[in-house]
Amino acid sequence: MSNGLEWLPSLARYGAGMPISHLKQGFIVPALVLLILASPATQSQEGEGDQPDATQSGYRETPGFGGPESVSQQLALNDQKRDSKYRFNTMERAFAPYFDWKRQLNDEFGVSFGFQYYLLPQYATSSRADNGALGSIFRFQGSWTLFGRDGVNPGRIEWRVENRTNVFGRQSPNDLSGAIGAAALNTGFGYASNFQTDLAVLNWTQGFRNSTTGVAAGRLAFDVYLDAMPFQTFSRGFINRAFLVNPTIATTGIGAIGAVAKGMINDQFWIGGQMYDGNAASGSFDWDTVTEGEWLSAIEVGWTPTFSERKKKMVQFTYWYKDARALAGVPKGSGWAVSAAWRNNATYFPFVRFGHSDGGAGVAAEDALSVGLEITRREDEIWTVGAGWARPSEQTHGSGLRDEWVIESSYKFQLAKNFSLTPDLQILLNPANNPGKSSVLIAGVRAILVL
C-alpha cells in the first residue's frame, strides 16, 4: 500500500549518476558551500548576532521605493550579521579580510558589491517527463554612490550581472513546472534554463525630497518596482509564482530599458508610474527592441502608516497596460492588482494579494488570489505557509482549463552567517495542463550563499 512518501528516497538520491561532461557546470560555488559545511562548527548561542555594528561590511539600506529584489536592498540584507545555528569559525576568519576590504571600498569610494548564489533541487511525484530538477541563480551586483553619500538624496549607479541555468544537465525547476502541467502557478518560478549571463541591471537611481521621492532609469528588473511588496523576492520562503509575482500581471524581460518614478504626496500616501520595453528578453543584452515602440506601463497608488514603515506595513493598487507585440504575435492586455502586507510584531508577518486581467499580453492568469504568513520563531528559523488560486488565461493557455490551487510551506534554517537552507513543500491541485492529475506534490530544498 502506498504511504505517499515514495518521493523521499528519490529526492535523496537525486543528483547521482551525473555525466562527467556536466561537472564543470555550477561547480565552483557548490564546492564552496560544501567547504563551509565541512569546516569545524560550534553551536551558536542566542543573541550572538546582536552586535553594535550588525553588518559585515557596513552596508546600510538606502531609502527608496525599490522592492526587496532591488540591488540596494539585497546588498544591505546580505551584509547583515545574522544569528545562525552554527559558527564556522575557520571560514569566518578566512573571509574577514574580504569583508573588511568591502567596508573600506564603501567608506572611501561609495562602492558596495556582493555575490549571491541560489541552488534549488526539486522532485515531483508526477511528471510527464523527468520527475526531478536542479537549477541555480547566480548574481554579482553592486552600487556606486556618486552623490549624497551622507544618506540624503543619494544618486548612484546600480548593476547586476546575472545567470540562471539548469545544473549538471538536469532540467530546471521552471521546466519541471511545465512537465507536471502547471499553467499559472509555476512551481519553480525564476529558476530557468535559458537565462544566459547578462548585465541584467544597469541604471541610475536618484532620490529627492529626503529620499521620499525617487526615480530610476536604464536597464531595470521590472519585478523590483512593478507591484513590489515584501514577499516579491527569491530571498524569503516562497518559491511558487502565486506568492512571488502576481500571475495576472504582464511581465517583460529582466533587463528591460525603462524608467520609474515614485514619491510620497503626504505622510502616508504615495503615487508612482513606470514603463519598460515590452519586448526585452531575459539573458539578452538587446537594445534594438526599444525601437519597436511596444511598452509595458503601470501606475500605482499606495498607503503606509509612515514612510519608514512602508516595507513592513503597506497597501497598494496597481493598474497596468501592455501594448500588443506585433512580431511576437501577442495581443495587448491590461489589468489591476492589489497587494497588502502588515507586520505588527517581530513574529507574525501576513500578506494578501489579488489581481484581475483581461487575459491578454501573455499573462498567466485572468484572476488570482494568494494569502500567506511568515512566522519568525527566532532569527535563524523562519516558517512560511501560504495558499494560492488562479484561473489560467484562455488567450495564453487555451480554453477549458481548470482553476489551479497551491498550498506551500517552507522552513528556513540559517545554518551559517552567510548560508541558509530552506526545505520547501508544495501541493499543486488541478494542474491545468495535466487533466489526468488532481494533485502533484513537489518537494525541494533551496540553498542560498551570500558573500
HELIX and SHEET records of a PDB file:
HELIX    1   1 TRP A    7  ARG A   13  1                                   7    
HELIX    2   2 ILE A   20  HIS A   22  5                                   3    
HELIX    3   3 ILE A   28  ALA A   38  1                                  11    
HELIX    4   4 VAL A   71  ASN A   78  1                                   8    
HELIX    5   5 ASN A   89  PHE A  109  1                                  21    
HELIX    6   6 PRO A  173  ALA A  179  1                                   7    
HELIX    7   7 PHE A  222  VAL A  224  5                                   3    
HELIX    8   8 ARG A  241  LEU A  244  1                                   4    
HELIX    9   9 ASP A  288  GLU A  292  5                                   5    
HELIX   10  10 PHE A  307  GLU A  309  5                                   3    
HELIX   11  11 GLU A  394  HIS A  397  1                                   4    
SHEET    1   A 2 THR A  42  GLN A  43  0                                        
SHEET    2   A 2 TYR A  86  ARG A  87 -1                                        
SHEET    1   B17 VAL A 111  ALA A 124  0                                        
SHEET    2   B17 GLY A 132  PHE A 147 -1                                        
SHEET    3   B17 GLY A 155  ASN A 166 -1                                        
SHEET    4   B17 PHE A 195  PHE A 208 -1                                        
SHEET    5   B17 THR A 213  LEU A 220 -1                                        
SHEET    6   B17 ALA A 256  MET A 264 -1                                        
SHEET    7   B17 PHE A 269  ASP A 277 -1                                        
SHEET    8   B17 TRP A 295  TRP A 303 -1                                        
SHEET    9   B17 LYS A 313  LYS A 322 -1                                        
SHEET   10   B17 GLY A 333  TRP A 342 -1                                        
SHEET   11   B17 TYR A 348  SER A 357 -1                                        
SHEET   12   B17 ALA A 365  ARG A 378 -1                                        
SHEET   13   B17 GLU A 381  PRO A 392 -1                                        
SHEET   14   B17 GLU A 404  ALA A 416 -1                                        
SHEET   15   B17 PHE A 419  LEU A 429 -1                                        
SHEET   16   B17 SER A 439  VAL A 450 -1                                        
SHEET   17   B17 VAL A 111  ALA A 124 -1                                        
END                                                                             
